[in-house]
């Protein structure tokens, strides 16, 4: 069993993505319906060929857009991981402690899934080996080939999109944890500051009261001495 595929499958399932271990290993979803090929009696026109070509181009453009988003997310995750691992970050906050490891783990999971995403590419292209065949037969084989490629690439793109969504969910959860831990650290600092201020105020008040009491006692002592030493 592919250990990397097994870990990827568990992480995707934890991110609420419906998939099987076999689909993760092949990096594509299983076909839901069988692809219908063009019958022999059906005439293949240039409009049909162009239509299938445009559909294949749409799937390719869709995959390119997801690839761009995945690379952007990988860059953001790497930057954020470096920031929270620095000396002045939440990872070294006094009142967060061991809880700072949670966003770190989530970011590492995000990087792992994106690394799987950007691994070996899977796609199917059109076979042009029949280009020198009879015109009508060549057009029919070309259309059938494009139908198969469209189905295969569509299933691969759908799986890769869900893999990207799983990584994005872990990244979003890491951001949420960083926000919560940051607020917790700020509130803890403010609470300790307030407690210290109250303690200092009570200490100063007690010292002030003791000083006033001593002064009062000294004044009374002086008054008593003056009364005793006064001649009749």
HELIX and SHEET records of a PDB file:
HELIX    1   1 UNK A    3  UNK A   14  1                                  12    
HELIX    2   2 UNK A   21  UNK A   26  1                                   6    
HELIX    3   3 UNK A   46  UNK A   84  1                                  39    
HELIX    4   4 UNK A   90  UNK A   92  5                                   3    
HELIX    5   5 UNK A   97  UNK A  100  5                                   4    
HELIX    6   6 UNK A  101  UNK A  117  1                                  17    
HELIX    7   7 UNK A  135  UNK A  229  1                                  95    
END                                                                             
